[in-house]
Structure formats: structure tokens, C-alpha cells
Amino acid sequence: MSNSPQSTNPSVAKPRTGGIVVPHAPTFIQRVAGWLVWALIRSCTATLRFKFEDRSGLFDGSNPGPIIACVWHNRLAVCLSGYFGYVRKRNRTRGMAAIVSASKDGGFLTAILERFGVQPVRGSSSRRGQQAMRELITWAEQGWDLAITPDGPRGPRYKIQQGVTSLAQLTGLPILPAGYNLRWKICLKSWDRFQIPIPFSRCDVIIEKPMRVPREATDEQRETLRLTLEQTLKKINFD
């Protein structure tokens, strides 16, 4: 999952002057590597001691329908296990579609997501953004959950771009801020300080109250909601 596509006016989709951008498909090597990473993630997360703190109130009774899951980029390693292990069991949507960079590196993440059964939607704020936005809206209309890492794919870390609020405004879906904190972990020296869980660690998952963006929200109102979402994610993810 990568940075959400940006839109200065969510009600108007401006076409790319250069035409349609074709995303890089996963290479054979990326697919093999993706399978290995998927197997490692599944093996490691099976040993984790999960504790879920659900503050959302969405999954207490009736099926709430599709949501926009919002997690930091450096929490990707475990977030899908949390989604399928908790949210998916309580919210029977048709599946999940996740935004992924259209770059060559995005092809590797695409290969991993496909192993998890997640539908990749290729695009970011810098490439194929408007096309990705339209595809995400289509998946939402068909009853799929959406997933976004709002500070990816290149950062800055813990800085939310405006695309996630634009997407929520266009789809009408609630943004569900989520995160987790590992007792034992390895932090890579990447821009996001990507976190890799150590087997048998404790993993405290927090799901915060949903945030909605009104259809008639102005740019200023969206900016206020963006800042609120950013602060919420920072509070539930400890570093």
C-alpha cells in the first residue's frame, strides 16, 4: 500500500496530460520474492500474541459495510494479519482493495498483496493518481473495503497526504484509523523506519473511532480533518 492519490478538488477529476500511465507489473523474480515474504509474514505473525483494543464501535453488532483502513507505511508487515484476523471476521465485505505505487518497487508489494488475496490498485500522488482514485471509487461501490498508507510510498514519515480525505469524501466511506505496537521488533534504516516483528512478540492492535468526511466539505474542513487523522494515528502508534 502506498500514498493515497491526491486531488485538490475531489469532485472534479482532472485527466493526466500525458495520457494513461501503465503501472509496472511484478516481474518473475518479484513474484518469487513476494511469495517468500508472504510465507515469512504468515509464519511470524502466527507466533505473535495479539491483543485488540477496538474503540471504533463499528463491529459491536450489525455489519457496518465497507471502510477505508488507514495505517502508517511502516506498519505494513502485520496490518493484514490484523485485518483478516479481526475486522474481516466481523465485517463481511467482498474483500479489500489497496493502493500501491505504480513504480517498479510497487510491483514487489503487489506480488505480496496478491498472495494475501488483496486487490492492488496501482497509483500514488505522483503517478497515476487520478486513475487510481477512480478505480478505488469503483471498488468501494462494489462493496469492497479500501486500504491506504497515507504517508507512503516515500514519506515524509507520519505525514498524511490529502488523498485519503478526498477519497472518503467521494466514496462516503468512514476512515478507520488503526495501528499496532510491537513489544519486540526490528526497525530498518529506511525512510519510514519499517518495523519487522520478532517472533513470539506481543502485538497490541488499536482501532480508533471512524472519521467521516461530509460530501459538501470545503478544502479548509478537509484540512482540519486531515490534521485530526494525523494526530490520531500518531497517538495510537508508539515509537
C-alpha positions in Angstrom: 0.0 0.0 0.0 1.2 3.4 -0.8 0.4 7.0 -0.5 -3.2 7.9 -1.4 -3.7 9.8 -4.7 -4.2 13.5 -4.2 -6.9 15.7 -5.5 -7.2 19.4 -5.0 -10.9 19.3 -5.8 -12.3 15.8 -5.1 -15.5 16.5 -7.1 -13.6 17.1 -10.3 -11.1 14.5 -11.8 -8.5 16.2 -13.9 -7.1 14.0 -16.7 -3.3 13.4 -16.9 -2.0 15.4 -19.8 0.4 12.6 -20.7 -2.3 10.0 -21.1 -2.8 6.8 -19.2 0.2 5.6 -17.2 0.6 1.8 -17.3 1.9 0.5 -13.9 4.8 -1.8 -13.7 3.6 -5.4 -13.4 5.5 -7.7 -10.9 8.4 -9.5 -12.6 9.0 -13.2 -12.2 11.7 -12.5 -9.6 9.4 -10.2 -7.7 6.6 -12.8 -7.6 9.0 -15.4 -6.2 10.3 -12.9 -3.6 6.8 -11.9 -2.9 5.8 -15.5 -2.1 8.8 -15.8 0.2 8.0 -12.6 2.1 4.3 -13.7 2.3 5.3 -17.1 3.8 7.7 -15.4 6.3 5.0 -12.9 7.4 2.4 -15.7 7.8 4.9 -17.8 9.8 6.0 -14.9 12.0 2.5 -13.4 12.7 1.3 -16.9 13.7 3.6 -16.7 16.7 2.6 -13.2 17.8 0.4 -12.6 20.9 -2.3 -10.3 19.6 -4.4 -8.0 21.8 -7.1 -6.0 20.1 -8.5 -2.7 21.5 -11.4 -1.8 19.4 -12.6 1.8 20.1 -14.5 2.2 16.8 -17.8 0.8 17.9 -18.4 -0.4 14.3 -18.2 -4.1 15.0 -20.4 -4.4 18.0 -23.4 -5.8 16.2 -24.6 -5.2 12.7 -22.4 -5.4 9.6 -21.2 -1.7 9.1 -20.2 -2.2 5.4 -17.0 -1.1 3.6 -14.5 1.1 5.4 -11.2 2.9 4.5 -8.5 1.3 6.6 -5.7 3.8 7.3 -2.4 2.7 8.7 1.2 4.1 8.7 3.5 2.7 6.0 6.0 1.2 8.5 3.2 -1.0 10.0 2.5 -2.9 6.8 4.1 -6.1 8.0 1.4 -7.1 10.4 -1.6 -5.0 9.4 -3.1 -7.5 7.0 -3.0 -10.2 9.7 -4.9 -7.8 11.9 -7.4 -7.1 9.2 -8.1 -10.7 8.3 -7.9 -11.9 11.9 -10.3 -9.2 13.4 -12.0 -6.8 11.0 -12.8 -9.3 8.2 -14.4 -11.7 10.7 -16.8 -9.0 11.9 -17.4 -7.1 8.7 -18.3 -9.4 5.8 -17.5 -7.2 2.8 -16.5 -8.5 -0.6 -12.7 -8.1 0.1 -10.0 -5.4 0.3 -8.5 -3.2 -2.4 -5.3 -1.4 -1.5 -3.5 1.5 -3.2 0.0 0.6 -4.3 2.7 2.6 -6.1 2.7 2.3 -9.9 6.6 2.1 -9.8 8.8 -0.9 -10.2 9.1 -1.2 -6.5 5.3 -1.2 -6.2 5.4 -4.4 -8.3 7.0 -6.2 -5.5 4.4 -5.1 -3.0 1.7 -6.0 -5.5 3.1 -9.6 -5.6 2.8 -9.8 -1.8 -0.7 -8.4 -1.6 -1.9 -10.8 -4.2 -0.8 -13.7 -2.1 -2.9 -12.3 0.8 -5.9 -12.1 -1.5 -5.9 -8.3 -1.6 -6.7 -6.4 -4.9 -3.9 -3.9 -5.7 -4.9 -0.6 -7.2 -1.8 1.0 -8.7 -1.1 4.7 -8.3 0.2 7.4 -6.0 0.2 11.2 -5.6 3.0 11.4 -8.2 2.0 8.8 -10.8 -1.5 7.6 -12.0 -3.2 9.3 -9.1 -6.5 10.2 -10.7 -6.8 6.9 -12.4 -6.2 5.1 -9.1 -8.8 7.3 -7.4 -11.4 6.4 -9.9 -10.6 2.7 -9.6 -10.8 2.9 -5.8 -14.2 4.5 -6.0 -15.4 1.7 -8.3 -14.2 -1.0 -5.8 -16.0 0.9 -3.0 -19.2 1.0 -5.0 -18.9 -2.8 -5.4 -18.8 -3.3 -1.6 -15.0 -3.7 -1.0 -13.0 -2.3 1.9 -10.2 0.1 0.9 -6.8 0.4 2.4 -4.3 3.3 2.4 -0.9 4.1 3.9 -1.3 7.9 3.9 2.4 8.7 4.4 3.7 6.3 1.6 5.4 5.5 -0.6 8.2 7.9 0.1 7.1 10.0 3.0 7.7 12.1 4.9 7.1 9.6 7.7 3.9 10.2 9.7 2.7 13.0 7.4 -0.7 12.4 6.0 -1.3 13.5 2.4 -4.7 14.9 1.4 -5.8 12.0 -0.8 -7.3 9.9 2.0 -9.8 12.6 3.0 -10.6 13.3 -0.7 -11.3 9.5 -1.1 -13.5 9.5 1.9 -15.5 12.5 0.7 -16.0 10.9 -2.7 -17.0 7.4 -1.5 -18.8 8.3 1.7 -17.0 5.6 3.5 -15.7 6.1 7.0 -11.9 6.3 7.6 -10.9 3.8 10.2 -7.5 4.8 11.8 -5.7 1.7 13.0 -2.2 0.8 14.3 -0.3 -1.6 16.4 2.7 -1.6 18.8 5.2 -4.5 19.0 6.9 -5.4 22.2 9.9 -6.8 20.2 10.8 -5.5 16.8 13.5 -4.6 14.3 13.4 -1.1 12.8 15.0 -0.8 9.4 17.0 2.2 8.4 14.5 3.2 5.7 12.7 6.5 5.4 9.8 5.1 7.4 11.8 3.1 9.9 9.9 0.0 8.7 9.1 -2.3 11.6 9.7 -6.1 11.4 8.2 -8.2 14.3 10.3 -10.6 16.2 8.6 -14.0 16.6 6.6 -14.5 19.8 6.4 -10.8 20.4 3.2 -9.2 21.9 1.3 -7.1 19.4 -1.2 -4.5 20.7 -3.6 -3.5 18.0 -5.7 -0.3 18.4 -8.7 0.5 16.2 -9.8 4.1 16.7 -13.2 5.7 16.2 -14.1 6.2 12.5 -13.9 9.6 10.8 -16.3 10.7 8.1 -15.7 13.5 5.6 -19.0 15.2 4.5 -19.7 15.3 0.8 -20.1 19.1 1.0 -16.8 19.6 3.0 -14.7 22.5 1.9 -10.9 22.4 1.4 -10.5 24.0 4.9 -12.7 21.4 6.5 -10.8 18.6 4.8 -7.6 20.0 6.0 -8.9 20.1 9.6 -10.0 16.5 9.3 -6.6 15.6 7.8 -4.7 17.1 10.7 -7.1 15.3 13.2 -6.5 12.0 11.5 -2.7 12.6 11.5 -2.8 13.3 15.3 -5.0 10.2 15.9 -2.6 7.9 14.1 0.4 9.3 16.0 -1.3 8.8 19.3 -2.2 5.1 18.8 1.2 4.2 17.2 4.0 4.4 19.8 7.7 4.7 18.7 
